[in-house]
Amino acid sequence: MKIPVSSELLDGCVLALLAAKDYYGYTITQQIQQTITISESTLYPVLRRLKKDGALETYDEAFKGRNRRYYRITPAGTKRLGEIRHDWEDYKHNIDWLLKKEGEI
């Protein structure tokens, strides 16, 4: 079953991944695609928006004669990730409660 992923949850996935280490765009997409169904064309606007919002910063590194753009979480991004994790726990708790009601509603 495919459940749509909200933009806030997608932000949280990107920020959580980058909280562990810096990645370049293609690798971010590959890592996230291991967990949720998402296209590269969906992810790059998310990265641009998070950068514009100050949650991410970028730097370039040469690789085989080309530059790779790496993304790094900022302190503002770390703060935002904490907020998203808190919201996720509340949301998950409420959905779990509803799904376990089994005819009680």
C-alpha positions in Angstrom: 0.0 0.0 0.0 1.3 3.4 -0.9 0.4 6.2 1.5 1.2 9.8 0.4 4.0 11.5 2.3 3.3 15.0 3.5 5.9 17.7 2.8 6.6 18.1 6.6 7.3 14.3 6.9 9.5 14.5 3.8 11.4 17.4 5.3 11.9 15.3 8.4 13.2 12.4 6.4 15.8 14.6 4.6 16.8 16.4 7.8 17.2 13.1 9.7 19.3 11.7 7.0 21.6 14.8 6.9 21.8 14.9 10.7 23.9 11.8 10.5 26.3 13.0 7.7 26.5 15.2 4.6 25.2 13.8 1.3 25.0 14.9 -2.3 21.6 15.1 -3.9 21.5 11.8 -5.8 22.6 9.9 -2.7 19.9 11.6 -0.6 17.3 10.4 -3.1 18.7 6.9 -3.2 18.7 6.7 0.6 15.1 8.0 1.0 13.9 5.8 -1.8 14.9 2.7 0.2 12.2 3.7 2.7 9.5 5.6 0.8 8.4 5.9 -2.8 9.6 9.2 -4.1 11.0 10.5 -7.4 14.1 12.5 -7.8 12.0 15.3 -9.3 10.1 15.5 -6.1 13.2 15.6 -3.8 15.2 18.4 -5.4 12.5 21.1 -4.8 12.4 19.9 -1.2 16.2 20.4 -0.9 16.0 23.9 -2.5 13.2 24.9 -0.1 15.0 23.6 3.0 18.1 25.5 1.9 16.1 28.7 1.3 14.5 28.3 4.7 18.0 28.0 6.3 17.6 24.4 7.4 20.3 23.3 4.9 23.5 24.7 3.4 25.5 23.4 0.5 29.1 23.1 -0.6 30.7 21.6 -3.7 33.4 19.0 -3.9 35.2 17.8 -7.0 34.6 14.2 -8.0 36.1 12.6 -11.2 36.4 16.0 -12.9 32.9 17.2 -11.9 31.5 19.0 -8.9 29.1 17.3 -6.5 26.8 19.5 -4.5 26.7 18.3 -0.9 24.0 19.2 1.6 24.6 19.8 5.3 22.1 20.4 8.1 22.3 23.7 9.9 21.5 24.5 13.5 18.1 25.8 12.3 17.6 22.5 10.5 18.5 20.5 13.6 15.9 22.6 15.6 13.3 22.0 12.8 14.1 18.3 12.9 13.4 18.2 16.6 10.0 19.9 16.0 9.1 17.4 13.2 10.1 14.5 15.4 7.9 15.7 18.2 5.0 16.3 15.8 5.5 12.8 14.3 5.4 11.1 17.8 2.1 12.9 18.5 0.7 12.0 15.1 1.8 8.4 15.3 0.4 8.0 18.8 -3.0 9.4 17.7 -3.1 7.2 14.5 -2.1 4.1 16.6 -4.9 4.9 19.0 -7.5 5.1 16.2 -6.3 2.0 14.4 -6.5 0.0 17.6 -10.1 1.0 18.4 -11.5 -2.0 16.5 -15.2 -1.2 16.5 -15.2 0.9 19.6 -16.0 4.1 17.6 
